[in-house]
Amino acid sequence: MSDSLSDFSSLRYRSGFTPSQKLRRLAWELVWLLAFRPTPRWALHGWRRFLLRAFGARIGAGCRIAPSCRVWAPWNLVMGELSALGDGVDCYSMGRITLGSKVAVSQRSFLCAGSHDIRSLSRPLTTGPIVIGDHAWVAAESFVHPHVVIGEGAVIGARSVVTQDMPAWSVCVGHPCRKIKDRVLSDRGHEPPGEGP
């Protein structure tokens, strides 16, 4: 048995994080648990924005982040103005996650900017950015992979699995997610680019 264990010791996962990075993560986890998570959903939006900014997040005016939203590393989160992260959203921000303005990420969606390299049996950490354009909506319980760009105004249907870039002003659904039609706006004066008179 011991011989078998020694064979695998060279393949054991090794974290690439420095002690200072681990300490920063621990500090944020404590702040999230004691000062962020217990706040009421309907109030203290500014307080939650303040806490995220204190840990390096760039959060635009008027953003709403639910208290049950998990942000793995606030310093890798960028949000434009008036964007929202709903209840139970998991921002696994090992890599940069960038949301434009007026973006909605609905309940229990998972924005996953970290993974592992399966070409090695030690599975070292890999990261990749996620970019979500202005006016996009990621509906409930969707999963967004690393290295994905969701175009401006795109709508991602509930429980979709987004493994590749999605085009702007489109409605996209499925597993894997794919475009099914254009997003047509009925608001007068708010036509998507190229759609106006």
PyMOL commands that set and color helices and strands:
alter all, ss='L'
color gray80, all
select helices_A, chain A and resi 2-9+19-36+45-54+74-76
alter helices_A, ss='H'
color red, helices_A
select strands_A, chain A and resi 58-59+64-65+70-71+77-79+84-85+90-92+97-99+104-105+110-112+114-116+125-127+130-132+137-138+143-144+148-150+155-156+161-162+170-174+177-182
alter strands_A, ss='S'
color yellow, strands_A
deselect
rebuild
show_as cartoon
